[in-house]
Amino acid sequence: MSDSRFAGRTAVIVGGHSGFGLAIARRLVAEGATVAVAGRRTSVVDEVAAELGGSGHTCDITDDEQVQALAAAAAERHGRIDVAINCAGFEKSTPIAKLTPERLRSMHAVQLDGALYCMRHFGNAMAASGGGAFLSLSSLTAHAPTGGLAAYASAKAAVEYATKIAAVEYGPAGVRFNVVAASLIETPMTEAVFTIPPVVQAMVEMTPLGRTGTVDDIAAAAAFLCSDDAAFITGQTVCVDGGGSLLALPTPQIYADVSRRWKESHAEQ
């Protein structure tokens, strides 16, 4: 890992106070970046910003005006924006049969609308200053159908396609857009799953590299895509999954296997 790949550069990380965003923020700082951390929880954002020697900004990305203000504030505070990364989001399982308009709107407001607001305002800011790199976080659920995640996965799939369009539109201005699609990795949002040994074992067995991923795996991929090492890469989605998506196992088979292991583990207790 280089300690100077991002020297003299400013990275705005939306959702940089937790999970993937925090790991990415720490990685970029270790490689020389100055970071502006943004999120809805002011106290947590400020604490992380202080730890990383950057600036903290309160922002709800479902509000277009707040995202616009964030881009302006970060550019004014640090002189320019070289990298912008959107890690904000949440996941809540709801079968289509029970998917209410309110639940759908709340999910898409963050995962899709907010993502597009970030693309727009940070894309414009970087285009105005000569270029930069924008990264979105997605999920393998956008590629492999998973029961209960229609609202979440459809939003992530839309973000991946919007990224291709943004790459075309902003390319002439020198702004690159890419996506990291993560497998199921332990974060504060998913930690409950990792307390179930049969489920973890099933994930390991369905991954060619034979382990679950870590937030540092995501951070490494993010740092690469936002660096000059990826200067000729844009409009792409990189799956960071240990090869799990290559197996293309039927979802019902996965569910049946995990369910069986869960029942067996509890029968032994």
N, C-alpha and C positions, 0 to 999 in steps of 0.2 A: 504494500500500500504506500503510495506516494504521500509525502506530507506537504506537497506544494502544488498539486494538480489544480486546486481551486484557489491558489494564493491570489489575493487582490480581488476576489469575486464575491458577490453577494447572492445568497440563495434565500428565497422566501419559501417556507415550508408550512403549508396549511395543514393543521392537524399534527404539527411537529412536537407536541407535548406528550405524546403517548404512542405505544405500539410501533408500527412501521415508521411513522413520521419521526419519532424520537430517535430511533436507530439510524435513520438516514441523516438527521441533523447532526448527530454525534460523528458519523462517518465523514460528512462534508467538512465539519470543523477540524477533524483530525487531518484532513487533506488541505487545510489552509483557508477554508471559506469563512466568511462572516455570515451569520444566519439571522434571519428575521422569522421568529416563530409566531404562528397565528392560530387561534382557536377560540372557542366560546367561553372557556373557563379562565377568567382573567388571572386569578391567583396562581393557577397551575402553569399557565403560559408564562407569566412573569418569572416564576421560579426556575423553569427550564431555560428561559432566555438568560437569566443571571448565571446559571451553571455553565452555559455555553459561550458567555461573553457577547451575546447578541442583543437584539431588541425584541420585545414582546408586544403583540398586537391582538386586541380582542376583535373577533370577526365571526359573524354568522353567515356562512356562504349561501344560505338560502335567500339572502337579501342582496340583490344586485348592487345596490348603492354602497353597502358595506364592503363588498369585494372591490369595487372601484376605489373607495377610500383607502382600503388596505394597500392596494398597488401604489397609489399616490404617496401614502405615508412612508412606505418602505423605500420608494425611490428617493424621496426627499431626505429621509434619515441617512441613507447609505450612498447616495449619489446616483446609483443606477441599480437595476435588477439584471443579473446575469442568468440566474436559474430560478425557476418556480416549480414547486412540486405540490400536488394536491393529494393529501392522504386522508382527508376528512371522510367520515362515513360511519355507518353502523349497519348491522345485519340482524334481521328479525324474521324468523321462519313463520310463514303463513301460507297454507295451501290455497290454491286459486279458489276453491269452493268457499273459502271464508275470507277472501281478500276484499275488504271494504274500500270504497272510494277514499276514505280518510287515510287508511293505512297505505294505499298506493300513492297518494299524493305526498304523504310525509316521507316515504322512502325516496321517491323520485325527486322531491325538492332538494334533498341533500346529494344523492348519488348522481343525478343527471343534471338538474337545473343548476345546482351549485358548481358542478364540474364545468359546465359550459360558461358560466359567469367567470370562473377562474381562467379558462382558456382565453376568453375575450379580453379581459382587462390586463392580465399579465402578458398575453400575446401582444396587445397593443403597446404596452409599456416597453417591452423588449424590442419590438419592431422600431419604435421611435428612437431607441438608443443604439441601434446597430446590430441587434440580434441577441440570441440567447437560446436556452433550452427549457422546454416545459415537459414535465413528466406527470402522468396520472397513474394512480394505483388501481388495478382491477383485480379480478379473481378468476380462477379456473372454472367457477360456476357459470361464467359467461360462455364457456366452451363445452362443458359437460353437464347436461341437464341434471339438476338436483331437486328432488321434491321439496316443496315448501318455500323455494327461493325465487319464484317467478318475478316478483317485484324487484328484488335485489339484482338478480342475474340479468334481467332485461335492461336495467339501467346501466350495468357494467358493460354489457354488449354494445349498447348505444354509445357509451363513452369511447370504447375502442374504435368504433366506426367514425365517430366525430373527430377522433385524433387523426385519422387518415385525411379527412377533409381539411382540418386545421393545418396539417403539414403541407398540403397543396396551396392553401390560401396564404399562409405566412412564410412559406419557403423563400420567395423572392426577397423578403425583408431579413432573411438570415435567422429566422426563428425555427428551431426544430421541435417537433412534438412526438413523444413516444409514450409507451405504456409498459409497466411491469404487471403481469398477471400472476398473482401468488397462489400457491396451493394452501391448504389448511395449515396454518402456522400458529404457534402459541403466542397470543397477545392478550392484553386485558379483555378484548372483545370475545376471544375464543377459549380462554383458559379453562372454562368448565369442561369442555370436551376432552381436554388432556388429563383430566382426573379419572377417566374411564379407561383402564388398561386394555381391554379388548378392542376398543376403538383405535387407540394408538397403535397397537400391534397390527391391526388390519391395514392402517395407513402405511406403516412401514413395509408390509408385505406387498402392497400395491405400488410401491415406489422402486424402480430399478436400482437407484443408488442406495437403497436399503436403510434409509433414515428419514425422519421428518425434517423439514426445513427450519431455519431460525430467522429471526428478524435481521441478523447480520448478513444472511444470504441475500435478503431483499435489498438491504442497504448497499451491498457491493454492486449489485446489478444497477441500482439507481444511480450510484456514483459514476459508473461506467457510461451509462446512457446520457448523463448530463455533462460529461467531460468532453474535452477535445479529442479524446481517443475514439469517440463515436461521432465525429464531426460530419461524416457522410451517411449517417443513419437517421432517418426520419419517417414518421408514419407507421412505425412498427410496434407490435406487441411481443414482448419477450416473456415467455412462460418460465417462471422460476419454480419448478415443481419436482426436481430430482428425476424427471422422466416419467412421472406418474400419468400424465395425459397421453403418453404414447401407448399405454396398454389398452385404452379404450374398452374397459370392462363395462358390461351393462349395469346401469344404476340399480335395477332390482336385485341383481346378484350381489352387489356391494352391500345393499341394505340387509339382505337376508343373512349374509355372512357376519356382518357387524352385530345384528340382532341375536344371532345364534351365540356368538361369543359373549355378548352381554348376559344372556340368560344363563349360560354355563358358568360364568364367573360368579354370578349371584347364587346359583344353586350350590356352589361349593362353600359359601360363607355360612 
